[in-house]
Amino acid sequence: MNTVVFETATWAQTAWHRMKGDHEVRLLEEFLTSSNAEENADAKVISTDLSRLDAAILEKFEDLKLIAKRSTGVDKIDLAYCAAHRITVCNVPDYADIAVAEHVFALLLSISRHLIEAAERTRKGTFSIERIHPCGN
């Protein structure tokens, strides 16, 4: 099956090369745009991450059967167009759940321990143990 993968960093292309034995796979580093949609209009499957897929771009793919989004949201895809043209859209609903949770806790700890203020004092060479509160107390 003819697959075009957009927004593929060089380091991530190794995994896609494994599919090449059974499928025709083209790997492109750029986002899906109107101009490169025309160049790849024969694709039956496209995979994107952050590209905007509106009707003007999607109509260039006459035999498109599947859009495989490599992240959570599908808000950048014209789902009404896809439904009307029987194009299946799939995504990764649990993408980065753990990383997001970890980041939230890291931010909470950084706020509670005044990490930003401490880093700034360190940059200035101030190594006092006195706490400097953001509200001036």
C-alpha positions as CSV (number, residue, x, y, z in Angstrom):
1,M,0.0,0.0,0.0
2,N,1.3,3.4,-0.9
3,T,2.0,5.3,2.3
4,V,3.5,8.8,2.7
5,V,4.8,9.9,6.1
6,F,5.1,13.6,6.7
7,E,7.1,15.4,9.4
8,T,9.5,12.5,9.9
9,A,12.7,13.5,11.5
10,T,15.8,11.7,10.3
11,W,16.3,10.0,13.7
12,A,12.8,8.5,13.5
13,Q,13.0,7.1,10.0
14,T,14.6,3.8,11.1
15,A,11.3,2.4,12.3
16,W,9.5,3.3,9.1
17,H,12.1,1.6,7.0
18,R,10.9,-1.8,8.4
19,M,7.6,-1.3,6.6
20,K,9.3,-0.9,3.2
21,G,9.4,-4.6,2.5
22,D,5.6,-4.9,2.4
23,H,4.6,-1.4,1.5
24,E,5.7,1.5,-0.6
25,V,6.6,4.1,2.0
26,R,7.8,7.7,1.3
27,L,9.3,9.6,4.2
28,L,9.3,13.3,4.1
29,E,10.6,15.7,6.7
30,E,8.3,18.6,5.8
31,F,4.8,19.3,6.9
32,L,1.9,18.3,4.5
33,T,1.1,21.4,2.4
34,S,-0.9,22.1,-0.7
35,S,2.1,21.8,-2.9
36,N,3.6,18.6,-1.6
37,A,0.1,17.1,-1.4
38,E,-0.1,17.3,-5.2
39,E,3.3,15.6,-5.5
40,N,2.1,12.7,-3.3
41,A,-1.6,12.6,-4.5
42,D,-1.3,8.8,-5.2
43,A,-1.1,8.0,-1.5
44,K,-3.7,5.7,0.0
45,V,-2.4,6.3,3.6
46,I,-0.9,9.4,5.0
47,S,0.7,9.9,8.4
48,T,1.1,13.3,10.0
49,D,1.8,14.8,13.4
50,L,1.1,18.6,13.3
51,S,0.0,19.3,9.7
52,R,-3.3,21.0,9.1
53,L,-5.5,18.8,6.8
54,D,-8.3,20.8,5.5
55,A,-10.6,20.0,2.6
56,A,-8.4,21.9,0.1
57,I,-5.5,19.6,0.9
58,L,-7.4,16.4,1.3
59,E,-9.2,16.6,-2.0
60,K,-5.9,16.3,-3.7
61,F,-5.6,12.7,-2.5
62,E,-8.1,10.8,-4.8
63,D,-7.5,7.3,-3.3
64,L,-6.9,8.2,0.3
65,K,-8.2,5.6,2.7
66,L,-6.5,6.3,6.0
67,I,-5.0,9.2,7.9
68,A,-2.8,8.0,10.8
69,K,-2.2,10.9,13.1
70,R,0.9,10.3,15.3
71,S,-0.4,12.4,18.2
72,T,-3.6,12.9,20.2
73,G,-5.7,15.6,18.7
74,V,-7.6,15.5,15.4
75,D,-8.7,19.1,15.6
76,K,-6.5,20.0,12.6
77,I,-8.2,17.5,10.4
78,D,-11.4,18.2,8.5
79,L,-13.4,15.2,9.9
80,A,-16.6,16.1,8.0
81,Y,-14.7,15.9,4.7
82,C,-13.1,12.6,5.8
83,A,-16.5,11.1,6.8
84,A,-18.1,12.2,3.5
85,H,-15.3,10.6,1.5
86,R,-15.0,7.4,3.7
87,I,-11.5,8.2,4.9
88,T,-10.7,6.6,8.2
89,V,-8.9,8.8,10.7
90,C,-7.0,7.4,13.6
91,N,-4.8,8.9,16.3
92,V,-2.9,8.0,19.5
93,P,-5.4,8.9,22.2
94,D,-3.0,8.2,25.1
95,Y,0.0,9.9,23.6
96,A,2.4,11.2,26.2
97,D,0.0,10.8,29.2
98,I,2.8,9.8,31.5
99,A,5.1,12.6,30.3
100,V,2.3,15.2,30.8
101,A,1.6,14.0,34.3
102,E,5.4,14.1,35.1
103,H,5.7,17.6,33.7
104,V,2.7,18.8,35.9
105,F,4.4,17.4,39.0
106,A,7.7,19.0,38.0
107,L,6.1,22.3,37.6
108,L,4.3,22.0,41.0
109,L,7.6,21.2,42.6
110,S,9.3,24.1,40.9
111,I,6.7,26.5,42.1
112,S,6.6,25.1,45.7
113,R,10.4,25.1,46.0
114,H,10.8,28.5,44.3
115,L,13.1,26.9,41.7
116,I,13.0,29.8,39.2
117,E,14.0,32.3,41.9
118,A,16.7,30.0,43.2
119,A,18.1,29.5,39.7
120,E,18.1,33.3,39.1
121,R,19.9,33.9,42.4
122,T,22.5,31.3,41.5
123,R,23.1,32.9,38.1
124,K,23.7,36.2,39.9
125,G,26.1,34.5,42.3
126,T,23.9,34.9,45.3
127,F,24.1,31.8,47.4
128,S,22.2,33.0,50.5
129,I,20.0,30.5,52.4
130,E,17.5,33.3,53.0
131,R,14.3,32.6,51.1
132,I,13.1,35.3,48.7
133,H,9.4,34.9,48.2
134,P,7.8,36.1,45.0
135,C,5.2,38.1,46.9
136,G,7.9,40.0,48.8
137,N,7.4,38.4,52.3
